[in-house]
Amino acid sequence: MQSVSLTFQSLLQSFIAVHRSGCCATQQSLIPLADRLAENDLAIAYSTYRIKALVAMLNDDITACVQQVAQQSKMRSAATHRELNSVILFIALFALLALGRAWQRAAQSRTAGCQSSGTDFPLI
């Protein structure tokens, strides 16, 4: 019985030794892989940082362009309003001149009507 337990212990110790050497070999083979993964993670983080910086710069450029377009639109709108106001003033001036001329003709025709009838009052 003691020989069986010695055999069992020796088998167990040899199994543990083999298992340890296999684990150590596996761990040793995983170290370069872990190093490469760490380098890749660092490279990915750096690339992500660069992409975010480029997006921020593009966002600033787009914002500046949108502000420039908005400013130009305001300037065009103001110029159009000034032109429309000038046209409205021009039309109003001619309308007043036309009304003044029509009023003058009406006054002349009334005066002519009063002179032909011999009275100072217009004929109704």
C-alpha positions as CSV (number, residue, x, y, z in Angstrom):
1,M,0.0,0.0,0.0
2,Q,2.9,2.2,0.7
3,S,4.4,1.5,-2.6
4,V,1.1,2.4,-4.3
5,S,1.0,5.7,-2.5
6,L,4.7,6.3,-3.5
7,T,3.9,5.5,-7.1
8,F,0.9,7.7,-6.9
9,Q,2.9,10.6,-5.4
10,S,5.6,10.2,-8.0
11,L,3.1,10.2,-10.8
12,L,1.4,13.2,-9.3
13,Q,4.7,15.1,-8.9
14,S,5.7,14.2,-12.5
15,F,2.3,15.4,-13.7
16,I,2.6,18.6,-11.8
17,A,6.1,19.1,-13.2
18,V,5.0,18.5,-16.8
19,H,2.0,20.7,-16.3
20,R,4.2,23.5,-14.8
21,S,6.6,23.3,-17.6
22,G,3.7,23.4,-20.1
23,C,2.3,26.4,-18.3
24,C,5.6,28.2,-18.2
25,A,6.1,27.5,-21.9
26,T,2.6,28.8,-22.7
27,Q,3.2,31.9,-20.6
28,Q,6.6,32.5,-22.3
29,S,5.0,32.3,-25.7
30,L,2.2,34.7,-24.6
31,I,4.6,37.4,-23.4
32,P,5.5,38.6,-27.0
33,L,1.9,38.5,-27.9
34,A,1.0,40.6,-24.9
35,D,3.7,43.1,-25.8
36,R,2.4,43.4,-29.4
37,L,-1.1,43.9,-28.1
38,A,0.0,46.6,-25.7
39,E,1.9,48.3,-28.6
40,N,-1.2,48.0,-30.8
41,D,-3.4,49.5,-28.1
42,L,-1.0,52.4,-27.8
43,A,-1.0,52.8,-31.6
44,I,-4.8,52.7,-31.7
45,A,-5.0,55.3,-28.8
46,Y,-2.6,57.6,-30.6
47,S,-4.5,57.2,-33.9
48,T,-7.8,58.0,-32.1
49,Y,-6.2,61.1,-30.6
50,R,-5.0,62.3,-34.0
51,I,-8.5,61.6,-35.6
52,K,-10.2,63.6,-32.8
53,A,-7.8,66.5,-33.3
54,L,-8.4,66.5,-37.1
55,V,-12.2,66.4,-36.5
56,A,-11.9,69.3,-34.1
57,M,-9.9,71.3,-36.6
58,L,-12.4,70.5,-39.4
59,N,-15.2,71.5,-37.0
60,D,-13.5,74.9,-36.4
61,D,-13.0,75.4,-40.2
62,I,-16.6,74.5,-40.9
63,T,-17.9,76.8,-38.2
64,A,-15.8,79.7,-39.6
65,C,-17.1,79.0,-43.1
66,V,-20.7,78.9,-41.9
67,Q,-20.2,82.2,-40.0
68,Q,-18.7,83.7,-43.2
69,V,-21.7,82.6,-45.3
70,A,-24.1,83.9,-42.7
71,Q,-22.3,87.3,-42.7
72,Q,-22.4,87.5,-46.5
73,S,-26.1,86.6,-46.5
74,K,-26.8,89.4,-44.0
75,M,-24.8,91.9,-46.1
76,R,-26.7,90.8,-49.3
77,S,-30.0,91.1,-47.4
78,A,-29.1,94.6,-46.2
79,A,-28.1,95.6,-49.7
80,T,-31.3,94.3,-51.2
81,H,-33.4,96.2,-48.6
82,R,-31.5,99.4,-49.4
83,E,-32.2,98.8,-53.1
84,L,-35.9,98.1,-52.5
85,N,-36.2,101.2,-50.3
86,S,-34.7,103.3,-53.1
87,V,-37.1,101.8,-55.6
88,I,-40.0,102.5,-53.2
89,L,-38.9,106.1,-52.7
90,F,-38.5,106.5,-56.5
91,I,-42.1,105.2,-57.1
92,A,-43.5,107.3,-54.3
93,L,-41.8,110.4,-55.7
94,F,-43.3,109.8,-59.2
95,A,-46.7,109.1,-57.6
96,L,-46.6,112.4,-55.8
97,L,-45.5,114.2,-58.9
98,A,-48.3,112.6,-60.9
99,L,-50.8,113.5,-58.1
100,G,-49.5,117.0,-58.0
101,R,-49.8,117.3,-61.8
102,A,-53.3,115.9,-61.7
103,W,-54.3,118.2,-58.9
104,Q,-52.8,121.2,-60.9
105,R,-54.8,120.2,-64.0
106,A,-58.0,119.8,-62.0
107,A,-57.4,123.2,-60.5
108,Q,-56.8,124.7,-63.9
109,S,-60.0,123.1,-65.3
110,R,-62.0,124.4,-62.4
111,T,-60.5,127.9,-62.9
112,A,-61.3,127.7,-66.6
113,G,-64.9,126.6,-65.8
114,C,-65.4,129.5,-63.4
115,Q,-64.1,132.0,-65.9
116,S,-66.4,130.8,-68.6
117,S,-69.4,131.1,-66.4
118,G,-68.5,134.5,-65.0
119,T,-68.5,133.6,-61.4
120,D,-65.7,133.1,-58.9
121,F,-67.1,129.8,-57.7
122,P,-66.6,126.5,-59.5
123,L,-69.6,124.9,-61.1
124,I,-70.7,121.7,-59.6
